[in-house]
Amino acid sequence: MCGIVGYTGRRQAYPILIKGLHRLEYRGYDSAGAALMDDNGGLNVYKSRGKVEALKHFAGSKEPGRMKGTLDDGRFSQIARQLRDMPALIGRVLELDGRIRELSKIFTYAHNFLYLGRGYNYPTALEGALKLKEISYIHAEGYPAAEMKHGPIALVDNEMPTVVIATSDSIYDKTVSNIQQVKARGGRVVAIVTEGDTVASRIADYVIEIPEVCECLSPLLTSVPLQLLAYYIAVNKGRDVDQPRNLAKSVTVE
């Protein structure tokens, strides 16, 4: 016994097929499969033993959000277009090299740094702090901006610079609030913001602007000025950025 569900149209096919297969499960099937055509005419086939739910998770884990019904076509096209343009966008950030080099001279002799980021850019803050401590030997901590009040804020003063990733995103206002809190305690703020920003830019002491991209792609751009800042601070201190002390290119012991 078999049951077939088909769909051709402009709507997302994947959720429609899964819903149709669920309706046929009362017949007692022990396996299911789905064949989906992509934009290039290729056929993607998925099959799994067991209930349709198993197929749903199997295929869903391999298909983009558009096919899963969690990403509409407009959003999908926007992300794809910006990914295509990413080399040029990164090139625009690299043009800030001279400004970041001058900025690095201000912080060459800082003993501690705090990096704050939210959402997608929390890992970027971690990476920025890691790179600074790795090649300049300055103590640096990356922290989720939402947790700043639970400890790191006690360290803030005019001797410890704070780097805040404050690009335009769904939690921008909360990040601006973090900048205000640091400033209220005498801290100096370097803010990574989106081009055209008019709020965080007025509060922060130093501003680095990057092109506007989708929130999920922003770490591809925000990581660049953080890497350059760490690089130039290390160079200013006379460090060997190609061979940091105590580090190995490959780890041979656990």
N, C-alpha and C positions, 0 to 999 in steps of 0.2 A: 504494500500500500504506500502511496506517495501523495504529496500535496504540493502544488506549485503556486507561488505568489509572484506576480510580475508588476512592474510599474515603469511607465515612461512619461516624463513630464518635466516641469520646471522646478518642482519641489524637491526637497532632500529625499533621495530614494532610500537610503539606509534605514532610517527609523520607520518608514512605511513598510518595508519588507519585514523587518523584525516584528512589527505589530501584527502583520498578516500571518506570519509563521506562528506566533503565539496563539492565534485563534484556531489554528489547526492542531495544536498539541493534544487536544482531547482524543485524537485518533490513536495516540500511543506511539509516536515515532521515537526511535532511539538514536537518531542523528539528524543533522540539519546542515544546510550549506547556503551560501549566498554568492552571487556573481555580480560584480559592480563594474560598470564601465567608467573609466576616468576621462578627463578632458582631452587626452591625446588618442582616444579610441582604444586604449589598452583594457584588457579584461582582468580584473582582480577577483580571484576565486578563494573563498574561505569555507572550510567545512570542519565539523566537530561532532564527536559522539556525545550523546546525552541530550539534555533539554536545550531549548532554544537560548536560554539564558547563558549557557556556556558559549554558544556561538556569538552571542551579543558581546560578551567580554573579550572573546578571542579576536573578533574582527574589529571591535571598537578600539582596542588597544593599538591597532596598526593603521587606523584611518584618521585623516585629519579631522579637526573639529567641524569642518563644513559638512562632511559626510555623516558625522555623528549627530548633527542637528544642533550643535552648541555654538556654531560660528556661521553667521549668515554670509551670503556671497559677497556683499559689499565689504564687510570687514576682512574676509579672506583675501579679496583682491587688493585691499589697502596694504595688508601685511606683506603679501607677495611682491607688490610693487616696491615697497620700501626695502625689502630684502634685496631686490634686484639693484636698487640704488645705493645700497649700503657702502660699497667701496668709495663712491664719490662723497657720501656723507662723512665717512671716516676721514677722507682727505681734507674736508673742510675743518674738521676738528684739529687735524695735524697742523693746519695753518696757524693755530694758536701757539705753536711751539715757542716763538719768541716771547710772547706775553707770559707763558708759564715759566720760562727760564728766568725772567725778571722777578716773577712772584716767588720763585724758589729761594732767591737770595734773602728774602725777608725772614724765612723760617729755617735757614741753614743751621742755626745754633739752638733750635728748640730741643728740649729733652724728652717731650712727650707729645703725642698727637691723639686726637679722638676722631674717629670716622663714624658718621651716622647715615643710615639709609633705611628706607621702608620698602616693603613689598619686594618687587623684582630687584630693587637696588640695595637691599640689605646684603646679599652675597657680594655685590660690587664693593660695598664699604669694607667688608672683610678682606677682599682681595687688595684694595687700596692700602689698608693698614699693613697687610702682610708684605706687600712689595716694599713699602717704606722701611719697615724694620729689617727686611732681608738684605737690602743693599746699602742703607745709610746707617744702620745700627741704632736708629732712634726708636725708642719704645713707642709703639702705636697700638691702639685698640680699635677694632671694628665692633659696632654695637647696633642692634635694632633701635631705631630712633624712638619707637614706642616704649622702650624700656629705659630710656635715658634717666628718668626720675628715680629708677630703682637702684641707683648706685653711681653710675658715671658722672652724674651732675655734681656730685661732691668734689670731683677733681677739677672742675672747670674754674679757671682763673685767667688772667691776662698773660700768663706764661705758657699756657697750653692751647695751641691752635685747635680748632674744631673744623673738620671738613664735612660739609653736609651736602648730600645729593638731594636737590630740591627741584627736580624737573616737573613739568606740568603733567600731573596724573590724577588718578581718582582720590589720592590721599594727600594732595599738595598742601591743602590748608593745615593739616596736622604737622607736616614737615616745617612749614613756615612758623608754626607755634614753637617748634623745637629751637629754631634759630632765635626767636625772641627770648626764649628762656636762657639760652647760652649768653646772649648779649646782656640780659638783665643781671648776669653774674660776672660781668667784666670780661667775658671770653671774646676771643677774636675768631671770626667765622670766614671760612673760604666756602662759597656756595657754588655748586655746579647746577646751573639753571638752563631752562629752555630759552632760545633766542626770543627776544621781545618781552621777557619777564619784567614786570613792573612792581612786584611786591617784595619777594625775597631779595631782589637786587638792591632795593633801597635800605634793607635792614643789615645785610651782610657787609663785612669790611672789604672783602675781595670777591669778585664774581668771574666765573668762567662760563660762557654761553656755548651751548651746543645746539645743533639743529633739532627741530621737533620731529619725533617719530612716535610710533605706537608704544604704549607703555611696556608691552612685553619685549620690545626690541631695544629699549633705552639702555640696558647694560652694555650693549655693543658699542655705544658711544660714550657713556659716562666712564667706562673703564680707561679710555684713552688718556684724558687729562690727568687721571690719578696715576697712571703709569709714568707719564712725563714728569709730573711733579716729584714723584719719588726718585726718578732718574736724575733730575737736575739737582735736587737736594744732596743726593749721594755724590755727584760729581763735584759740587761746591765744597763738600767735606773732604775731597781727595780720596774717596773710596774706589776700590776696584769693582766696578759694577758687573764686570764679566766673570769675576771669580770672588764672590762674597766669602768671607771667612767662615770656616766651620761647615760649609755646605758642599755637598757632592752632587755631581750631575746624575749619578745613579745611586740608589740606596741598596746596599748589599747586606745590611743587618737589620733586624727588626727591633 
